[in-house]
Amino acid sequence: MDSDAIRATMPSLPVPGGTAADRIADALGTPNPTAYGEKLHVTAFVVRRFTDRGLLADLSANPDGGSLHHPDQVDQVCRRQDLADLVAADTPLGPEPAPARLRVRRAHGTGW
């Protein structure tokens, strides 16, 4: 595929996965923090899961590197009414919130 033809159809350059995550976080009203080391509200992992679901296309030719996404597709995802539910479903959980989402009781230890 001709890269110049692709660029000609886009209003601006593709956005990296991290930038897409920041735009999604902004759309949810929970902007990602800009300070290094602070916990992000929406991560690039969520963006990769959106790509796996077919909500976003990955324009990158590097399977091991970061993803690139069409800015209009990112904007479409940001306007979805179910965006918060999609992000929640694709956000990895730790030991505290996981049982609540799964509707199970948290066990303390394995009993071994």
ABEGO torsion letter per residue (X at the ends): XBAAAAAAABABBBBBAAAAAAAAAAAAGBBBBABBGBBBABBAAAAAAAAAAGABBBABABAABBBBBBAAAAAAAAABAAAAAAAAAABBBBAAAAAAAAGBBBBBEAGX
